């Protein structure tokens, strides 16, 4: 007898339907075909143990389980439940006429209880798209699946519940959540706030500019100056996530298994801070069946690289393409997978190995030439993709003990949102033309757009020329200065880039100056 159940495989951030066909023919062996990995192959032992534990006889025929389409590799233990139900239906132990109306996924313990799985959200989205009535899955994953409406989410804790439900012996009400209401009630729920930061007004200003234009930023300063503290507060001044951005971000975290038991829609911008010992695969993604890396987990948020020169050179270099294209493509012999990676890069570093080069109070003890070698650990092409270089100095005692109230993140965010609205209006015609890459902020402008949009006066041209010659600015700083000055003008609600906007933008190229980097 032939029985069919339906599951799903996740590749990249999208899910594909998998048909689990079970047939019993003459013979005695168990065959699992359809390009399964080792975890799927081992399901035979788990499924057989569970079926016997339920009091059913495991079929003595030849059991053939086919996972179709057979040319796509299947991985993980989430196929245990549909395989077990398919075998029980094929053997005639259960009569479940609606088995083909549900997507079924779940890992089985040896006693029949279900363990949580990864990638539930994209599976639920695909199940609704394919017209399935519902999704049967482990109870711990139902909150995540319930983000998707117009499909019955049936959470079960034991295979017995799934059997009784499919056979009509047990009624399980589907979980229903008001996704929009939950999303808007938890929007911008950040623990860290700029209102708690005393002093560092110039750094706050630089981060506000970075947030307004979507610019990458690097902070250079001694240990304890507050670089990490300030970076952690950057997401709190970024524009709120849209519902579409939240869904896209949540899908990535679902595929990576990072949502946890709560499994709710992500409503605040991600902040990822990997350790400097991270590998290139962990950063950009990969593996036998590619999984998203840190740059994709930071999608629509911030990727913070603390102590930038301590990262391996190869790790930093693999970021160059994702920073430009805002996506990462991972190719294998039989498949090519694309992960979104539109993030703001925020990096920090000491000015030298001892940390006190250019410090106002402490003397640098590094030998001659050491400072330059330390700075050269970060390649020019990577620095070329960072718009703002900000020097961070320690906060004085008077500033730390001051009772002066600082601006809150909400106050700063209001100005950032207004500047972003100006940019969205500016690029609307370009985006409506249907190009390959959508432009939403000044940092995403291509060279031709910079020429057309960042027009400066003759006086501004003279200032920029003098700055490049006297400060020893590199040629790569030219476009960056224009982009940043355009953002500063947007924050000031100015249609034109004025002299003061250019002058401020020039300050944010510390590492291009002679004496900092060659």
DODRENRO-298024 format. One record per residue (C-alpha): x, y, z. Coordinates in steps of 0.1 Angstrom, whole numbers, padded with zeros to 4 digits, always signed. Layout:
N
XYZ...
//
This chain:
518
+0000+0000+0000+0012+0035-0009+0009+0064+0015+0019+0100+0010+0028+0127+0035+0042+0162+0029+0071+0179+0045+0095+0207+0034+0132+0214+0028+0147+0249+0034+0174+0263+0011+0187+0297+0017+0157+0316+0032+0131+0298+0011+0113+0265+0016+0104+0238-0010+0078+0211-0007+0090+0176-0002+0067+0146-0008+0073+0117+0015+0061+0086-0003+0060+0053+0016+0054+0020-0001+0054-0016+0013+0065-0043-0011+0076-0079-0008+0109-0082+0010+0125-0074+0044+0147-0044+0042+0142-0006+0049+0152+0018+0021+0153+0055+0025+0160+0073-0009+0158+0108-0022+0192+0122-0014+0190+0121+0024+0219+0131+0046+0231+0110+0076+0206+0127+0100+0177+0117+0078+0190+0082+0073+0192+0077+0110+0155+0084+0112+0149+0047+0106+0161+0038+0141+0141+0065+0158+0109+0058+0138+0111+0020+0143+0116+0025+0181+0086+0049+0183+0063+0027+0163+0070-0003+0185+0066+0019+0216+0031+0028+0204+0022-0008+0204+0022-0012+0166+0042-0039+0147+0068-0024+0124+0061-0037+0089+0080-0069+0080+0077-0060+0043+0103-0041+0024+0097-0005+0034+0106+0021+0007+0106+0057+0017+0111+0082-0011+0117+0119-0005+0107+0137-0036+0121+0155-0056+0150+0131-0054+0176+0155-0069+0175+0179-0039+0195+0170-0008+0175+0166+0024+0191+0173+0057+0182+0172+0094+0160+0151+0117+0127+0170+0110+0114+0143+0086+0110+0118+0115+0073+0126+0121+0060+0125+0085+0080+0093+0078+0066+0077+0109+0030+0087+0100+0035+0076+0064+0047+0042+0075+0017+0038+0099-0007+0048+0071+0009+0025+0046+0008-0004+0070-0029+0002+0077-0023+0009+0114-0040+0043+0111-0066+0057+0087-0059+0093+0080-0077+0105+0049-0066+0141+0055-0028+0132+0057-0022+0150+0024-0038+0183+0036-0011+0192+0061+0026+0199+0060+0041+0178+0088+0075+0182+0103+0091+0172+0136+0120+0153+0152+0111+0123+0173+0125+0112+0206+0126+0075+0212+0095+0077+0234+0075+0096+0207+0078+0131+0221+0086+0158+0196+0117+0181+0196+0118+0216+0180+0131+0221+0145+0147+0250+0125+0133+0269+0096+0096+0268+0106+0087+0303+0094+0097+0299+0057+0080+0264+0057+0047+0279+0070+0049+0306+0044+0054+0281+0016+0027+0258+0030+0002+0286+0028+0014+0295-0007+0009+0259-0019-0026+0258-0005-0023+0234+0024-0049+0235+0051-0024+0235+0079+0010+0227+0094+0015+0200+0121+0047+0206+0140+0063+0205+0175+0045+0225+0201+0076+0246+0208+0076+0259+0173+0039+0268+0170+0045+0305+0181+0069+0310+0153+0047+0293+0127+0017+0313+0139+0033+0345+0125+0018+0333+0092-0020+0338+0090-0046+0320+0069-0032+0285+0077-0040+0262+0106-0010+0259+0130-0013+0226+0149+0012+0222+0177+0017+0187+0192+0039+0174+0219+0037+0137+0211+0032+0116+0180+0000+0102+0196-0016+0137+0194-0007+0140+0157-0022+0105+0150-0054+0112+0170-0058+0146+0153-0054+0132+0118-0077+0103+0125-0104+0127+0139-0102+0114+0175-0088+0146+0189-0096+0182+0182-0067+0206+0185-0076+0243+0180-0052+0260+0157-0030+0287+0172-0040+0322+0160-0019+0353+0167-0024+0389+0158+0010+0394+0142+0006+0430+0133-0007+0440+0168+0022+0422+0185+0047+0437+0161+0036+0473+0165+0034+0469+0203+0070+0457+0206+0085+0480+0179+0117+0498+0189+0120+0479+0223+0157+0486+0229+0174+0483+0263+0203+0506+0255+0195+0543+0250+0217+0574+0241+0200+0592+0270+0222+0573+0294+0255+0585+0277+0273+0615+0292+0295+0635+0269+0308+0622+0235+0286+0646+0217+0308+0646+0186+0305+0607+0184+0268+0608+0189+0266+0633+0160+0287+0610+0138+0265+0580+0146+0234+0601+0139+0248+0610+0104+0256+0573+0099+0221+0562+0108+0205+0589+0087+0224+0580+0055+0229+0542+0061+0267+0548+0062+0293+0524+0075+0314+0538+0103+0347+0530+0121+0356+0544+0155+0392+0547+0165+0402+0554+0201+0419+0540+0232+0405+0513+0254+0377+0524+0277+0367+0554+0256+0332+0540+0250+0334+0526+0215+0315+0494+0222+0289+0512+0244+0281+0537+0216+0280+0510+0189+0254+0490+0209+0231+0521+0210+0232+0527+0172+0202+0504+0164+0180+0524+0188+0183+0555+0165+0177+0537+0132+0143+0540+0115+0118+0514+0128+0116+0481+0109+0087+0479+0084+0066+0447+0086+0081+0434+0054+0117+0440+0068+0107+0423+0100+0094+0392+0082+0125+0390+0061+0148+0393+0091+0127+0367+0111+0130+0342+0082+0168+0344+0083+0169+0339+0121+0143+0310+0117+0165+0292+0092+0195+0296+0115+0175+0284+0145+0180+0316+0165+0145+0326+0174+0142+0304+0205+0109+0293+0222+0092+0327+0219+0094+0325+0182+0078+0359+0176+0083+0383+0148+0115+0403+0152+0105+0439+0159+0138+0456+0166+0168+0459+0143+0194+0431+0148+0227+0439+0164+0254+0412+0158+0288+0413+0174+0309+0383+0164+0342+0376+0182+0374+0383+0163+0383+0346+0161+0353+0340+0138+0359+0320+0105+0351+0333+0071+0323+0307+0067+0307+0316+0100+0308+0353+0090+0293+0351+0054+0276+0317+0057+0282+0283+0042+0285+0247+0050+0275+0215+0032+0240+0228+0029+0246+0266+0033+0234+0283+0064+0232+0321+0070+0263+0337+0086+0266+0367+0108+0263+0392+0080+0229+0378+0070+0218+0376+0107+0226+0413+0108+0203+0420+0078+0183+0452+0082+0204+0459+0113+0240+0465+0125+0271+0443+0123+0296+0454+0149+0332+0443+0145+0351+0451+0177+0389+0453+0176+0389+0452+0137+0426+0446+0132+0424+0415+0153+0402+0398+0128+0419+0375+0103+0426+0393+0070+0408+0366+0050+0377+0370+0071+0376+0408+0065+0382+0405+0028+0352+0382+0022+0329+0411+0033+0338+0433+0004+0313+0419-0021+0284+0417+0004+0291+0453+0014+0287+0464-0022+0259+0442-0034+0240+0438-0001+0236+0401-0006+0259+0371-0005+0258+0342-0030+0271+0308-0019+0277+0284-0048+0280+0246-0046+0283+0220-0074+0245+0214-0076+0230+0245-0061+0236+0283-0056+0220+0300-0026+0216+0337-0020+0212+0352+0014+0203+0389+0019+0229+0409+0038+0219+0446+0038+0235+0458+0070+0254+0488+0085+0290+0479+0093+0302+0495+0125+0338+0488+0134+0361+0498+0163+0398+0497+0168+0426+0510+0190+0449+0534+0172+0479+0512+0180+0488+0479+0198+0491+0496+0232+0460+0517+0226+0473+0551+0235+0486+0567+0202+0474+0603+0201+0460+0600+0236+0456+0634+0254+0470+0621+0287+0489+0588+0283+0520+0582+0262+0521+0556+0235+0549+0530+0242+0548+0513+0208+0581+0510+0189+0587+0531+0158+0567+0518+0128+0544+0497+0149+0515+0521+0146+0516+0520+0108+0519+0482+0107+0489+0479+0130+0467+0502+0109+0478+0483+0078+0461+0452+0091+0429+0466+0077+0431+0467+0039+0425+0498+0018+0397+0482-0002+0378+0475+0031+0383+0510+0044+0371+0522+0010+0337+0509+0019+0336+0527+0052+0322+0563+0049+0329+0577+0084+0361+0575+0104+0356+0588+0139+0382+0595+0165+0369+0587+0200+0385+0603+0231+0379+0594+0267+0352+0612+0286+0365+0635+0313+0356+0632+0350+0335+0664+0348+0315+0651+0319+0309+0617+0336+0296+0634+0368+0276+0660+0350+0238+0662+0357+0232+0675+0322+0205+0655+0304+0215+0639+0272+0193+0635+0241+0174+0603+0241+0175+0578+0213+0139+0586+0204+0147+0623+0199+0177+0615+0177+0156+0589+0158+0130+0615+0149+0156+0635+0130+0170+0603+0114+0135+0593+0101+0129+0627+0086+0162+0626+0068+0154+0591+0055+0120+0602+0042+0138+0629+0022+0161+0602+0007+0132+0578-0001+0114+0605-0020+0147+0614-0038+0153+0578-0050+0116+0569-0057+0120+0575-0095+0151+0553-0096+0134+0525-0076+0102+0527-0097+0123+0522-0129+0127+0486-0118+0165+0484-0116+0184+0454-0102+0192+0472-0070+0168+0494-0050+0183+0525-0034+0168+0537-0001+0196+0558+0015+0226+0579+0005+0251+0552+0013+0237+0530-0015+0243+0556-0042+0263+0545-0072+0291+0567-0087+0268+0581-0114+0241+0590-0089+0267+0608-0067+0276+0630-0097+0239+0638-0104+0227+0642-0068+0257+0655-0048+0263+0687-0067+0285+0713-0049+0292+0749-0055+0324+0763-0068+0334+0774-0033+0326+0739-0021+0348+0725-0049+0377+0747-0038+0373+0737-0002+0373+0700-0011+0403+0704-0033+0422+0722-0006+0413+0696+0020+0425+0667-0002+0458+0684-0009+0466+0698+0026+0453+0669+0047+0466+0643+0023+0432+0627+0017+0432+0598-0007+0413+0598-0039+0389+0571-0026+0377+0597+0000+0362+0619-0026+0329+0601-0032+0326+0592+0005+0328+0629+0015+0301+0638-0010+0278+0611+0002+0282+0620+0038+0278+0658+0031+0245+0650+0013+0233+0632+0044+0244+0661+0066+0224+0684+0043+0194+0661+0046+0195+0663+0084+0196+0701+0081+0166+0700+0057+0188+0717+0031+0183+0711-0006+0218+0722-0014+0251+0709+0000+0266+0739+0017+0302+0747+0027+0295+0738+0064+0281+0704+0053+0313+0696+0033+0335+0708+0061+0319+0685+0086+0321+0656+0062+0358+0661+0056+0364+0657+0094+0352+0621+0091+0381+0608+0071+0407+0603+0098+0423+0572+0084+0428+0588+0050+0449+0616+0064+0487+0616+0061+0501+0602+0093+0472+0579+0099+0474+0556+0070+0496+0554+0039
//
